[in-house]
């Protein structure tokens, strides 16, 4: 076996030069391995260091603020020593939830169209376009939201500002649409053709085949797509901060200016005193965000493992 | 060999030129060396960068690095010893709304920054009194018709807590009265650029901004019948302006001292500083 991998075995020639060469090769392998290993350690180390640092600073919040106040109070008035982060936590979930509510059905239908209904030639054009859309910087989406979406929302709803959960969710939905569509599309195309043919052979209509066979078979991949879209929506900062209104108040309407974890951190961090409770509380919010997205990634990995076992 | 000869001539000429240049500029100060770190206000960063590049030509051995975040990071970095100069939009050696004074720091004036209250064109409002501004920004007055405009809700656009512009506007235009912080017609923006876009594009909006950001797509209102212009700041009629400060730990020394003196010099104040649309501190002598 080893002879078939020429890079790993030195030629069998008993000479001085060959032993030198073998030594050199071994040295090269060793150092290359070391380089790879240290790169891997570096990557993990950065993540761990970040988690540790965010937590270490964030947890200092609770020296001055009761845990219950931080998580359960909606009064965020740091200038008056009130550090309730519930507005931001709820805001983050509200915006993410509404984003998915808008984006998932559209993405799924688009993915179905690409994978099952569209002529090959069309999907071959549309897929690269979607891939390009994934790469557009979020600040561009935010700016579009600020200059196009918000005036439109004002005109349609008659509200004075237009900033709020609805505007943020619409911008984010447009942002995550390509992500969810492309990954769902891949999942749909991975469904074995024999399932589809079997369904047709049993006399099922196209609609019945899609809802009864293709969607369930691609279910796990679609859930992954949704979770990745969700992770992107939760962590998004620049696009959100431009259209959410940045006011720490509970949004009892979709058009009321409010704030989320990310937007509040970026709004306030440059202007808070170091080593203050305020600063620590912002770090705690950062840690919360990190924890939520790690949890998401963990869920994706679990689903992938289960998928492999089932196959 | 030919090009070598040419090169030597050029090098020689350059050395002579440079030598005579630095000799004629400041023979004693050119030996000045050291490292100056500037942090703090983003409003003052263009000024610091311009002064740094000019100063480095005079004193090549001095290394200057300037960066910016929020105003308060300036005096904080100085206190922590991270920075030699903390650029700040207010005098951080005194208490201001929201921030305690920084003991042991000296505030060196470097520029005059005027601010303007701005409204969206749709309001039709061009003049407001101090009292009216106070009532609008504290949420007591919520309709434009109460201050001479049309019948429409007032939309208040504010900067985030801790913004230097906000601190100064609150001190100088609102005489220290509080801002509202909640409501359907209230929002905060994170930078002067966002403030400009928000007030330009939001009907019935009011906000405030550095005078240099004012465009003809918005109304910069007269306050107590005085128009926000550079001239009115200099002649003392328009009160909504503040100094920009370089905070130092105690009196500045060495390279830092020379740099601050350079930025305060008439040459820089009346030249580059004016070009960057700040007002020279020397213009305010009659204050």
Interface residues (C-beta under 8 A of the other chain):
Chain A: X77 X78 X79 X146 X147 X150 X151 X154 X159 X160 X161 X162 X163 X241 X242 X245 X246 X247 X248 X249 X253 X255 X256 X257 X266 X267 X268 X270 X271 X272 X273 X274
Chain B: X69 X70 X71 X72 X73 X76 X80 X98 X99 X153 X155 X160 X161 X162 X163 X181 X182 X183 X184 X185 X186 X187 X188 X189 X190 X194 X197 X198 X201 X202 X203 X204
